[in-house]
Amino acid sequence: MAQGFSLKDQLFNADTVGRLGDHFEKAGVFDAAPFVTDVMAQIAPLELKARINMMADVLAGYLPDDFNAASDAILAALPPALDPTKTDDDFGHFIYAPLGVYVETQGIENHHERSLYLLEQITQRFSMEFSIRAFLNTHEAATLERMQDWVSHDSYHVRRLVSEGTRPKLPWGQGIGLSSDQTLPLLDQLYGDSTRFVTRSVANHLNDITKNDGAAVIDRLEAWQAAHGQKKLELDWIRKHALRGLIKSGDPAAMVHLGYAPNANVTVSDFSIAPNVVTIDDTVDVSLNITAAENTPLIVDYVIDFVKSNGKTAPKVFKLKQLEVQAGQTVSITKKHKFKGDATTFRLYPGAHRIHCQINGRVVQSLDFDLRSLP
């Protein structure tokens, strides 16, 4: 990302706010210019989510006080739905997110049925996965009942809203109280979808569930395999994507489900980190040789036990290679790893560290090395 780039300014600026205002002006709801002026007068100091909320508040002042009349105005102003012939990566534009917040704040108490219809329409212009969660918390039964209709909706954006909106750990989304017993039956009707936009959401939803109940996810994936409700290649992709968290942590049941033997008959030699005295910001080579006694698929990772601020250590897994090794074959693997000192999400602390070679989730060799501060 270029230095100085601002996502909030790219998404919400005079041009994009003007686009939203123009929709309402062309529908005869209100003049765009004063709406844009009011929004732009407040927008500069606000972060992305605050900008969305502010725009929803401003919008409330321009729409009719009566919610049904306001909802008619929103429907009249909506741009054409996103291209129904696409199958992926068509999120729409964030400028329509304030419409969902308006519906969420103004319609949730006394107009939830009408609000759900509005969200169904708006999500075909920009995903309403965040706003729908308020309705799941306030009108759980009615919202889940509506979702039963949405799983077979003509628009894949609406179908995706079912899976994405009910995710247990939706990033940046408010928490919801649904159990996997409530959401998995919805995924049963979505995993066979013809669009990657939906099946990716299904896989991400399952990955969320694995953080608390990996066995339930593996059981469901096995049931889907037996049901043959999805093309094999797509279901294989869903399985791998859904279990990626468990695979990274070396979960044996997930490894077995994907065909990787936790006790694969392989020998590791010459496992090394060079140099083994590392200064923060240095780049090292992590390398090893693997010899297989039989044909076997392998997921090869390395795990570094990083020193934390309190002197204790915490493991972090890094991918090395995924491969199929033939009997008697020796494969050499090398990867460069930079111990970046200015990472915004992960701080390095000097001290005695340890690196492990992990194959199909099982640690097979370990080495010590020192990480030192910059001079």
Order of alpha helices (4+ residues) and beta strands (2+ residues): alpha-alpha-alpha-alpha-alpha-alpha-alpha-alpha-alpha-alpha-alpha-alpha-alpha-alpha-alpha-beta-beta-beta-beta-beta-beta-beta-beta
